[in-house]
Amino acid sequence: MPIKNDGDLIRAVGYVAIYSAYVEEAIEEIITEMQRLDGTIEDKIFRQHISQQIKFIKKWCLDHQLLGSQLVGFDHWIPPLPPSQ
């Protein structure tokens, strides 16, 4: 959903925070479903950083051959974030 640029930086930061929370919730739901399928996944994964959780999901899917050939390299299409100042 495009957001009109009204110059309100605080509102923009609020949107980033809200959508980040949605992404974190979706990642947790994916891991919860993975735990249902594979009883060996421990709850400590939820205490890891989101980036580590995403890497865990990708590795688990690759190990279980659940990614189609189109999705195997999906993370290489996303440009890296610039280093923080």
N, C-alpha and C positions, 0 to 999 in steps of 0.2 A: 504494500500500500504506500504510494508516494505521499510524502508529507510536504505541505507548502512551506517554503522558507520564509518565515516571518521575522527572522533575526533574533528569536527568543532562544538563547543558548540554554537556559535552565530547562525549558520545555524539551529541547532536543536531548539533553542529558537524561531527563526523565524517561523519554521514549527508549533510549539505549538501555537504561536500567530495567525497564519493564520487559523489553524483548529479550534481554539477557536472561532474565528470570524464566521466561518461557522456554528458552533453549536449555537451560539447566534442568528444568522440570522434565522436558522431553528426554534428555540424556538419562536422567534417573529412571524414567519409565522404561527405557530400552534395557538398562542394566537389570532392573527388576524382572522384566520378562526373560532376560537371559538367565537369571538365577532360577527362574521357574523351570527352564529347560535343562539347566546344568547345575546340579546341586553342589558343585565344588566351588562356585564363585562365592567368595567371602564378602561380608558386609563392609569390610574395611575399604573396599573400592570406593564407597561413597564419601570417604574422607579425603580422597585424592583430589588434586586440582582437576578442573574440567578438561584441560588438555590431556592429562594422563588418562582420564576416563574415556575420552574419545579414542586415544591410542589403544587402550584396552579393548574397546568395542571392535575396532578395526582388526586387531590381532586375533581376537576370539572368532570373528566372522571368517577371517582368512584360514585360521586353523581348522575350522569346521566346514570349510568350503561353501560358505553361504553367500559370498559375493559373486555376482555375475561378472563376466569379463569386462563389461562396461564400467563397473564400479571399483575395480581393483585399484586403479590409480587416481581416484577422484580427488584425493587430498593434494595431488600435485597441480591441479587446476586452480587452486586457491592461492593467490599470491601471499607471501609472508608479510606479517605486520612489520612496519619499520621499528627499529629499536626505540625504546622510550628515552626521552631526554632527561 
